[in-house]
Amino acid sequence: MKYLPVLAIVFISLCAGLPQSLGLPALEMPLGEEPGVSIIDQGSPDVYFRAQVIPLEVKSERSINLFFELRNKNSFDLENVNVRAYDVCIFDPNGQEVFIPNLNEADEGVLKPNETKTWRWKWEADKTELDKDCEIKFLVEYDGEYYLSQDVIVLSESEYEIREIEERLQAIPAQSFSSNTPLRISLSFSEEQPFLEDIDYLMYIDYYNMGNGFITLNKNYPVKIQIPENIESLVCEDYTKAEILKLDKTEDLKFIRNKAPRTICDLKTKDIDEEISIRPLTLTAKYKYVLDNSILVRVKR
């Protein structure tokens, strides 16, 4: 069955063992940065993706080879990983839509840390009466997770006054840790830490896209904030009011020039029973990331 007269789509599941299923020799990726190579690397902290087309000039009804390499650069699993290749010009293998089934159900579309997958795919150019320049496009998509831990330091009134007099307020560092992903979320406050007990402050949440792709938050697991024990209350714009705050309007988090609108929160510290209270505020978010690129091919009559 024809998919479309001029549109062919290659949908490559991460779990497909293409060299074996197509009867092609084991893939050895060509080296170098010669023409016909598309690399997605620096723009994505999560993945390295390399595509190559050989040859870059092909006669109609002759074959063209596509090589793919995908590596997880991060320290955690990437899920629902898929690679697609398509064009709107001349490639239409056997006049059918191409779908590569999942041949390794154990993987379930998961790319492990430092794991590399490679494929080789063969296309045949349709007959053409005129020379054409055709753009083969590539798309990589996957699900990832962001994690942030930020210390919240609260001092009793007596401890705060002593340290203020002795100019030692900043002697207690507020530590933070976050995962290295394209989605980056940062926290800042209306005043520097440490905080004084039983006082109102503002907390700011900023969202960044650190890569060259597109971010979509997971609606079932968007940004979530676990409130530490030394905070009496935390109320944030567009977040549900609960012990664990949850971003309620994921579709409104639009990234413009790699930054989404800031969220402002009202924070009130607790009246503590100890001199110094240091507790982590944790933030997590699940997201889908999409990267794309292309390679130009000349098809001769």
Buried (B, 14 or more C-beta within 10 A) or exposed (E): EEBEEEBBBBBBBBBBBBBEEEEBEEBEBEEEEEEBBBBBEEBBBBBBBBBBBBEBEBBBEEEBBBBBBBBBBBEBBBBBBBBBBBBBBBBBBEEEBBEBEEEEEEBEBBBEEEBEBBBBBEBBBBEBEEEBEBEBBBBBBBBBBBBBBBBBBBBBBEBBEBBEEEEEBEEBEBEEEBBEBBBBBBBEBEEEBBBBBBBEBEBBBBBBBBBBBBBBBBEEBBBBBEBBEBBBEBEBBBBEEEEEBBBBEBEEBEBEEBEBBEBBBEBBBBEBEEBBBBBBBBBBBBBBBBBBBBBEBEBEE
